[in-house]
């Protein structure tokens, strides 16, 4: 084998979505920055951006699957705490919906492991 990693990974920061950020910047200002050549992954490697996915069904690196599952569960709990803080810009119901979205992603990552 030539040393090329055949696995599909997940970015270390699972909550960051460069495509959404790029689309927002393009729609607002008409400017778009370049995506990085490589990204840090949940398993600790640096791989080409094209070898990552945020879709649980696409990720084949088991360490990245576990990292993403744990991160989405942590995000769900953090978002729920935000929803009950006094003066929060998000209502408890909104926080609950977003938290459930992250729990669903965590379940999908766990099912693929």
C-alpha positions as CSV (number, residue, x, y, z in Angstrom):
1,X,0.0,0.0,0.0
2,X,1.2,3.5,-0.7
3,X,0.5,4.9,2.8
4,X,-2.7,6.8,1.8
5,X,-5.3,6.6,4.4
6,X,-8.5,5.2,2.8
7,X,-10.8,6.3,5.7
8,X,-13.3,9.1,5.7
9,X,-12.8,11.2,8.9
10,X,-14.7,13.9,10.8
11,X,-13.2,17.3,11.6
12,X,-12.1,17.8,15.2
13,X,-14.5,20.7,15.6
14,X,-17.8,18.9,14.7
15,X,-19.9,22.0,15.2
16,X,-18.0,24.0,12.6
17,X,-19.5,23.9,9.2
18,X,-17.3,25.7,6.6
19,X,-19.8,25.3,3.8
20,X,-22.5,27.1,5.7
21,X,-20.1,29.9,6.7
22,X,-18.9,30.2,3.1
23,X,-22.5,30.4,1.8
24,X,-23.4,33.1,4.4
25,X,-20.3,35.2,3.5
26,X,-20.9,34.8,-0.2
27,X,-24.6,35.8,0.2
28,X,-23.8,38.7,2.4
29,X,-20.6,40.2,1.0
30,X,-20.0,38.4,-2.3
31,X,-16.7,37.2,-1.0
32,X,-15.5,33.7,-0.2
33,X,-12.3,32.6,1.4
34,X,-10.5,29.4,0.4
35,X,-11.1,26.2,2.3
36,X,-8.0,24.8,4.0
37,X,-6.0,22.1,2.2
38,X,-6.0,19.8,5.2
39,X,-8.0,19.7,8.5
40,X,-7.4,18.2,11.9
41,X,-9.6,15.2,12.6
42,X,-11.2,13.6,15.6
43,X,-8.7,10.8,15.6
44,X,-5.8,13.3,15.6
45,X,-4.6,13.1,12.0
46,X,-4.5,15.9,9.4
47,X,-6.1,14.8,6.2
48,X,-7.3,16.6,3.0
49,X,-10.6,18.3,3.5
50,X,-12.1,16.1,0.8
51,X,-11.5,13.1,3.1
52,X,-13.9,14.3,5.8
53,X,-17.6,14.3,6.2
54,X,-20.2,15.5,8.7
55,X,-22.6,12.8,7.6
56,X,-22.5,9.9,10.1
57,X,-23.2,7.4,7.4
58,X,-20.1,8.4,5.4
59,X,-17.5,8.4,8.2
60,X,-15.4,5.2,8.2
61,X,-12.7,6.0,10.8
62,X,-13.9,4.4,14.1
63,X,-12.0,6.8,16.3
64,X,-13.6,9.8,14.4
65,X,-17.0,8.2,14.8
66,X,-16.6,7.9,18.6
67,X,-15.2,11.5,18.7
68,X,-18.2,12.9,16.8
69,X,-20.7,11.0,18.9
70,X,-19.2,12.3,22.1
71,X,-18.9,15.8,20.8
72,X,-22.5,15.9,19.6
73,X,-23.7,14.7,23.0
74,X,-21.6,17.3,24.7
75,X,-23.0,20.0,22.4
76,X,-26.5,18.9,23.2
77,X,-26.0,19.3,26.9
78,X,-24.3,22.7,26.5
79,X,-27.1,24.0,24.3
80,X,-29.7,22.9,26.9
81,X,-27.8,24.8,29.6
82,X,-27.8,27.9,27.4
83,X,-31.6,27.7,26.9
84,X,-32.3,28.0,30.7
85,X,-29.8,30.8,31.5
86,X,-31.4,34.1,32.5
87,X,-31.2,36.6,29.6
88,X,-30.4,33.9,27.0
89,X,-31.1,34.9,23.4
90,X,-32.4,31.4,22.9
91,X,-35.7,30.1,24.4
92,X,-35.8,26.8,26.1
93,X,-37.9,25.4,23.3
94,X,-35.4,26.5,20.7
95,X,-32.5,25.1,22.7
96,X,-34.4,21.8,23.1
97,X,-34.9,21.5,19.3
98,X,-31.2,22.1,18.6
99,X,-30.1,19.8,21.4
100,X,-32.4,17.1,20.0
101,X,-30.7,17.6,16.5
102,X,-27.3,17.0,18.1
103,X,-28.6,14.0,20.1
104,X,-29.9,12.5,16.8
105,X,-26.5,13.0,15.1
106,X,-24.9,11.3,18.1
107,X,-27.3,8.4,17.8
108,X,-26.5,8.1,14.1
109,X,-22.8,8.1,14.7
110,X,-23.2,5.4,17.4
111,X,-25.3,3.3,15.0
112,X,-22.6,3.4,12.4
113,X,-19.8,2.3,14.8
